[in-house]
Amino acid sequence: MNSQNPKILIVEDENIIALDIRSMLEDLGYMVSAIASSGEESIQKASKMKPDLVLMDIKIKGRIDGVSAGEEIYKQFRIPIVYLTAYSDRATINRINGSKNGN
């Protein structure tokens, strides 16, 4: 990750939450390069912006959910993904863990 003002892409489909996360990150000195609200948009913005990190909500708008979008972003651009979710069911956690292990 870039040590000088790391750029972060926020992927969150609830605007008020996305803006709150942006505000907190900027207060901590991070640069938010973009906010995306769907899986498809997150892949496009990651391609264009080349952030240092992606904060990815799992349940988002669009045909591609956060786990699938995160997998694609990491596969194409090797950008680290941090998943954010209010869902802690076993299937969701296993899916994220499988994603991290290349399954």
Helices and strands as residue ranges (DSSP letters): E 7-11, H 15-27, E 31-36, H 39-49, E 53-57, H 66-77, E 81-84, H 90-100
